[in-house]
Amino acid sequence: MTPAFDEGQLATGDGHRLWYAQYGNPHGLPLFWLHGGPGSGASLRHADLVDLARFRLVLADQRGCVRSQPAGGLENNHTGLLVDDIERLRRHLGMERMLLGGGSWGATLALAYAARHGDMLHGLVLRAPFLATPAELGGFFDTPQCWQAFAAIAPASALAPGRLLPWLAGQLASSDAQTCSRIAGAWRGHEQALEGRPNEAAEPPDEALVQRYRIQAHYLHHGCFLDPDALVEALGSLPAMPVAILHGDADRVCPPANARRLQQRLPGSRLLIVAGAGHDPFHPAMAAALRQALDGFAAHGSFDGWGACHG
C-alpha cells in the first residue's frame, strides 16, 4: 500500500487525541472517509479503493478508537463531538470543501455532519447506511441467535428483548479483563455469523477488540446519541449536492430499506443496490461499485450515469 504523505495526532481540547493520515495526491480532490463501528477504527485498505493520483484521501480514527487516545475512552465520547471532530480535522488540514464518505456507522456520521456543515461538502458517498433505529438494534441483539451467542456469559435475565445490550455496555465499561475478553469473543462470533464471514473464534480476543466493543456498546446502548427520524428529516434541508448511495442486496446487518429511505429524502441522489454483496466493504462487487462512483465524481464532479436517480 502507498504510504501516507502526512500522519499525526490532533488534540480535541477535552482529553482526546485523534489519529489521522493522508494518502494520495496532496493537491487532489479531498475525500474524507469515515470508518464504521462505532469503534472499529479506519481500515487502511480503503486506500486501495481510491484513485490516489486524483484524490487526497483522509482517514482518521474516531474518539477512543485504535490509534486515537485514550483508546477505549468513553468520557466526552458521543456523536455530537464526533461531528465536531470532523470539522476540526477539516480545518486543521486546510480543506476548504471535501467529498465525505463512509460505510455503515460511517455513513450515519457523514449524514450527521452534512446536517450541520453541508456547505463544506462537495458531496456524499454512503455505503450500507445505518440509521440506529430500534428495529436495527433489535435485529442484532434481540434474537435467539444472539442470546445463544452470549448464553455462556450473560445471566439468564439479560437474554430477553431490550436487556442484553444494557448488560453488555455495563460489563464492558466496568468489568475485569477476563470477562471483557469473553464478551468480545462472543460478540465477534455473533457478528461473523450474522455477516456470513468465516469463524475466527480460534484467535483470542485482544485488548484492541475489547476496546472496539466497549465503544460500540456505549454508542448502541445510547441509540448512537441521535434521533433517526430527526436525522432523516433534516436531510430535506441540505444544500443541493451530489449523493451516491450503495447497498448490498444480501446485507444482513443494515437493511437495504435504509438506502431507499435516504434516497427518498435526497432529491437527485443516485442509488445502486449491489447484487450479491453483503455488509463487507471489500466484497469484490461492492469495491468495484465504490471505485466506479469515485472515479466518476473525480472526472465529472457528479455521480451522473452511475446508479439509479431519484428525481
C-alpha positions as CSV (number, residue, x, y, z in Angstrom):
1,M,0.0,0.0,0.0
2,T,1.1,3.6,-0.7
3,P,2.4,5.2,2.5
4,A,0.8,8.2,4.0
5,F,2.3,11.6,3.0
6,D,1.1,13.0,6.3
7,E,0.2,11.5,9.6
8,G,-0.4,13.0,13.0
9,Q,-2.4,13.4,16.2
10,L,-4.8,16.3,16.8
11,A,-5.8,17.3,20.3
12,T,-9.5,18.0,20.8
13,G,-9.1,20.1,24.0
14,D,-11.3,17.8,26.1
15,G,-8.9,14.9,26.8
16,H,-8.8,13.1,23.4
17,R,-6.2,13.0,20.6
18,L,-7.3,12.0,17.1
19,W,-5.1,10.0,14.8
20,Y,-5.3,10.9,11.2
21,A,-3.4,10.2,8.0
22,Q,-3.5,11.5,4.4
23,Y,-2.8,9.4,1.3
24,G,-2.5,10.0,-2.4
25,N,-2.2,13.4,-4.1
26,P,-1.7,16.4,-1.7
27,H,-3.3,18.6,-4.4
28,G,-6.0,16.2,-5.3
29,L,-9.7,16.3,-4.6
30,P,-10.2,16.0,-0.8
31,L,-12.0,12.8,0.2
32,F,-12.6,12.2,4.0
33,W,-13.6,8.6,4.6
34,L,-15.3,7.8,7.9
35,H,-15.0,4.3,9.5
36,G,-17.8,2.2,10.8
37,G,-18.5,0.5,14.1
38,P,-18.8,2.6,16.1
39,G,-15.4,1.7,17.5
40,S,-13.8,-0.1,14.6
41,G,-11.1,2.4,13.5
42,A,-10.0,3.3,10.0
43,S,-9.0,0.5,7.7
44,L,-6.0,1.4,5.5
45,R,-7.4,-1.0,2.9
46,H,-9.8,1.8,1.9
47,A,-6.8,3.5,0.1
48,D,-6.9,0.5,-2.3
49,L,-10.4,1.6,-3.4
50,V,-9.4,5.1,-4.3
51,D,-7.5,6.6,-7.3
52,L,-4.7,8.1,-5.3
53,A,-3.5,10.1,-8.3
54,R,-6.8,12.0,-8.3
55,F,-7.8,12.1,-4.6
56,R,-6.3,13.4,-1.4
57,L,-7.7,10.7,0.9
58,V,-8.1,11.4,4.6
59,L,-8.6,8.6,7.1
60,A,-9.0,9.1,10.9
61,D,-9.8,7.1,14.0
62,Q,-12.8,8.4,15.9
63,R,-12.6,9.1,19.7
64,G,-11.4,6.1,21.7
65,C,-10.7,4.0,18.6
66,V,-7.5,2.2,17.8
67,R,-4.7,4.8,17.3
68,S,-6.6,7.7,18.8
69,Q,-6.1,8.3,22.6
70,P,-7.2,7.3,25.1
71,A,-8.0,4.0,23.5
72,G,-11.4,2.8,24.6
73,G,-12.2,6.1,26.4
74,L,-15.9,6.7,26.9
75,E,-15.7,10.1,28.6
76,N,-16.5,13.0,26.2
77,N,-17.4,10.5,23.6
78,H,-20.7,10.9,21.7
79,T,-22.0,11.6,18.2
80,G,-22.1,15.4,18.5
81,L,-18.5,15.5,19.5
82,L,-17.5,13.2,16.6
83,V,-19.2,15.7,14.2
84,D,-17.2,18.5,15.8
85,D,-14.0,16.4,15.3
86,I,-14.7,16.0,11.5
87,E,-15.0,19.8,11.3
88,R,-11.9,20.2,13.5
89,L,-9.9,18.0,11.2
90,R,-11.2,19.6,8.0
91,R,-10.0,23.0,9.3
92,H,-6.7,21.6,10.6
93,L,-5.9,20.1,7.2
94,G,-6.9,23.2,5.3
95,M,-9.6,21.6,3.2
96,E,-12.0,24.3,2.0
97,R,-14.5,21.8,0.9
98,M,-14.5,18.0,0.7
99,L,-16.2,14.9,-0.5
100,L,-17.4,13.0,2.6
101,G,-18.0,9.3,2.6
102,G,-18.4,6.3,5.0
103,G,-19.8,2.9,5.4
104,S,-22.4,1.7,7.9
105,W,-21.9,3.8,11.0
106,G,-19.5,6.0,9.0
107,A,-22.4,6.8,6.6
108,T,-24.6,7.7,9.6
109,L,-21.9,10.1,10.8
110,A,-21.4,11.6,7.4
111,L,-25.2,12.4,7.3
112,A,-24.9,13.9,10.8
113,Y,-22.0,16.1,9.7
114,A,-23.9,17.1,6.5
115,A,-26.9,18.2,8.5
116,R,-24.7,20.7,10.4
117,H,-22.0,21.6,7.9
118,G,-23.4,20.9,4.4
119,D,-21.8,24.0,2.9
120,M,-18.4,22.4,3.5
121,L,-19.2,19.4,1.2
122,H,-18.7,18.7,-2.5
123,G,-21.0,15.7,-2.0
124,L,-21.6,12.5,-0.1
125,V,-20.8,8.8,-0.6
126,L,-22.9,6.5,1.6
127,R,-22.3,2.7,1.7
128,A,-24.7,0.5,3.6
129,P,-26.1,3.3,5.7
130,F,-27.0,2.5,9.3
131,L,-29.7,4.7,11.0
132,A,-29.6,3.3,14.6
133,T,-33.4,2.6,14.6
134,P,-34.8,0.4,17.3
135,A,-35.6,-2.2,14.6
136,E,-31.9,-2.3,13.5
137,L,-30.7,-2.7,17.1
138,G,-33.3,-5.3,17.9
139,G,-32.4,-7.2,14.8
140,F,-28.9,-7.6,16.1
141,F,-29.4,-8.1,19.9
142,D,-33.0,-9.2,20.4
143,T,-32.9,-12.6,18.7
144,P,-32.5,-16.2,19.8
145,Q,-29.3,-16.4,17.7
146,C,-27.7,-13.5,19.6
147,W,-28.8,-14.8,23.0
148,Q,-27.3,-18.2,22.2
149,A,-24.0,-16.5,21.3
150,F,-23.9,-14.9,24.8
151,A,-25.6,-17.6,26.8
152,A,-22.4,-18.9,28.3
153,I,-21.5,-15.4,29.6
154,A,-24.6,-13.4,30.3
155,P,-27.1,-14.2,33.1
156,A,-30.5,-15.6,32.0
157,S,-32.1,-12.3,33.0
158,A,-30.2,-10.5,30.2
159,L,-31.3,-12.9,27.5
160,A,-34.5,-11.2,26.7
161,P,-35.7,-8.3,24.5
162,G,-34.2,-5.0,25.5
163,R,-32.0,-6.4,28.2
164,L,-28.8,-7.8,26.6
165,L,-27.4,-4.5,25.2
166,P,-27.6,-2.6,28.5
167,W,-25.9,-5.6,30.3
168,L,-23.1,-5.7,27.7
169,A,-22.5,-2.0,27.9
170,G,-22.3,-2.1,31.6
171,Q,-19.9,-5.1,31.7
172,L,-17.6,-3.7,29.0
173,A,-17.4,-0.4,30.8
174,S,-16.5,-1.8,34.2
175,S,-15.7,-5.5,34.4
176,D,-12.4,-7.3,34.8
177,A,-10.2,-8.0,31.7
178,Q,-11.2,-11.7,31.6
179,T,-14.9,-11.0,31.5
180,C,-14.5,-8.3,28.9
181,S,-12.4,-10.6,26.7
182,R,-15.0,-13.4,26.8
183,I,-17.7,-10.8,25.9
184,A,-15.6,-9.5,23.0
185,G,-15.0,-13.0,21.7
186,A,-18.8,-13.9,21.8
187,W,-19.7,-10.6,20.2
188,R,-17.2,-11.2,17.4
189,G,-18.6,-14.6,16.8
190,H,-22.1,-13.4,16.6
191,E,-21.1,-10.6,14.2
192,Q,-19.3,-13.0,12.0
193,A,-22.2,-15.4,11.8
194,L,-24.6,-12.6,11.0
195,E,-22.4,-11.3,8.2
196,G,-21.7,-14.8,6.9
197,R,-17.9,-14.4,7.5
198,P,-15.6,-17.3,8.5
199,N,-15.4,-18.1,12.2
200,E,-12.2,-16.6,13.7
201,A,-13.0,-17.7,17.2
202,A,-9.7,-19.5,17.5
203,E,-7.9,-16.2,17.7
204,P,-8.1,-15.0,21.3
205,P,-9.6,-11.5,21.7
206,D,-7.0,-8.9,22.5
207,E,-7.4,-5.5,24.2
208,A,-8.0,-3.7,20.9
209,L,-11.1,-5.9,20.3
210,V,-12.3,-5.3,23.8
211,Q,-11.9,-1.5,23.3
212,R,-13.8,-1.7,20.0
213,Y,-16.8,-3.4,21.5
214,R,-16.6,-1.1,24.6
215,I,-17.1,1.9,22.3
216,Q,-19.7,0.1,20.2
217,A,-21.8,-0.9,23.2
218,H,-21.5,2.6,24.6
219,Y,-22.9,4.1,21.4
220,L,-25.6,1.5,20.7
221,H,-26.8,1.5,24.3
222,H,-27.5,5.2,23.9
223,G,-29.1,4.9,20.5
224,C,-25.9,6.4,19.0
225,F,-26.9,9.7,20.6
226,L,-29.2,10.6,17.8
227,D,-32.9,10.6,16.7
228,P,-33.1,8.6,13.5
229,D,-36.3,10.2,12.3
230,A,-35.0,13.7,13.1
231,L,-31.8,12.9,11.2
232,V,-33.6,11.7,8.1
233,E,-36.0,14.7,8.3
234,A,-33.1,17.1,8.4
235,L,-31.8,15.8,5.1
236,G,-34.5,17.7,3.3
237,S,-32.8,21.0,4.3
238,L,-29.4,20.0,2.9
239,P,-27.9,22.3,0.3
240,A,-28.0,20.6,-3.2
241,M,-25.1,18.3,-3.7
242,P,-24.3,15.0,-5.5
243,V,-25.0,11.9,-3.3
244,A,-24.1,8.3,-4.1
245,I,-25.7,5.5,-2.0
246,L,-24.5,1.9,-2.3
247,H,-26.1,-1.1,-0.5
248,G,-25.6,-4.8,-0.9
249,D,-28.8,-6.8,-1.5
250,A,-27.6,-9.5,0.8
251,D,-26.7,-7.2,3.7
252,R,-27.9,-8.8,7.0
253,V,-26.6,-6.1,9.3
254,C,-28.0,-2.9,7.8
255,P,-31.3,-3.3,5.9
256,P,-31.3,-2.1,2.2
257,A,-34.5,-0.3,3.1
258,N,-32.3,2.3,4.8
259,A,-30.7,3.2,1.5
260,R,-34.1,3.5,-0.2
261,R,-35.4,5.7,2.6
262,L,-32.5,8.0,2.3
263,Q,-32.8,8.3,-1.4
264,Q,-36.4,9.4,-1.0
265,R,-35.2,12.3,1.3
266,L,-32.3,13.3,-1.0
267,P,-33.5,14.7,-4.4
268,G,-31.0,14.0,-7.1
269,S,-29.3,11.2,-5.2
270,R,-28.3,8.1,-7.0
271,L,-28.7,4.6,-5.6
272,L,-27.0,1.3,-6.5
273,I,-28.2,-1.9,-4.9
274,V,-25.1,-4.2,-5.4
275,A,-26.1,-7.7,-6.3
276,G,-24.6,-10.5,-4.2
277,A,-22.8,-8.1,-1.8
278,G,-23.4,-8.2,2.0
279,H,-22.1,-5.8,4.6
280,D,-18.4,-6.3,3.7
281,P,-17.0,-3.1,2.2
282,F,-14.3,-5.2,0.4
283,H,-16.7,-7.6,-1.3
284,P,-15.5,-7.5,-5.0
285,A,-18.8,-6.2,-6.3
286,M,-19.1,-3.6,-3.6
287,A,-15.5,-2.5,-4.0
288,A,-15.9,-2.2,-7.8
289,A,-19.1,-0.1,-7.4
290,L,-17.5,2.3,-5.0
291,R,-14.5,2.7,-7.3
292,Q,-16.8,3.5,-10.2
293,A,-18.7,6.1,-8.2
294,L,-15.5,7.8,-7.0
295,D,-13.9,7.7,-10.5
296,G,-17.0,9.3,-12.0
297,F,-17.0,12.0,-9.4
298,A,-13.3,12.7,-9.9
299,A,-13.8,13.0,-13.6
300,H,-17.1,14.9,-13.7
301,G,-17.8,16.4,-10.3
302,S,-21.0,14.3,-10.1
303,F,-22.4,10.8,-10.0
304,D,-24.4,11.2,-13.2
305,G,-24.6,8.0,-15.1
306,W,-24.0,5.8,-12.0
307,G,-26.7,4.0,-10.2
308,A,-30.4,5.0,-10.4
309,C,-31.5,8.5,-9.9
310,H,-34.3,9.8,-7.7
311,G,-35.8,13.0,-9.1
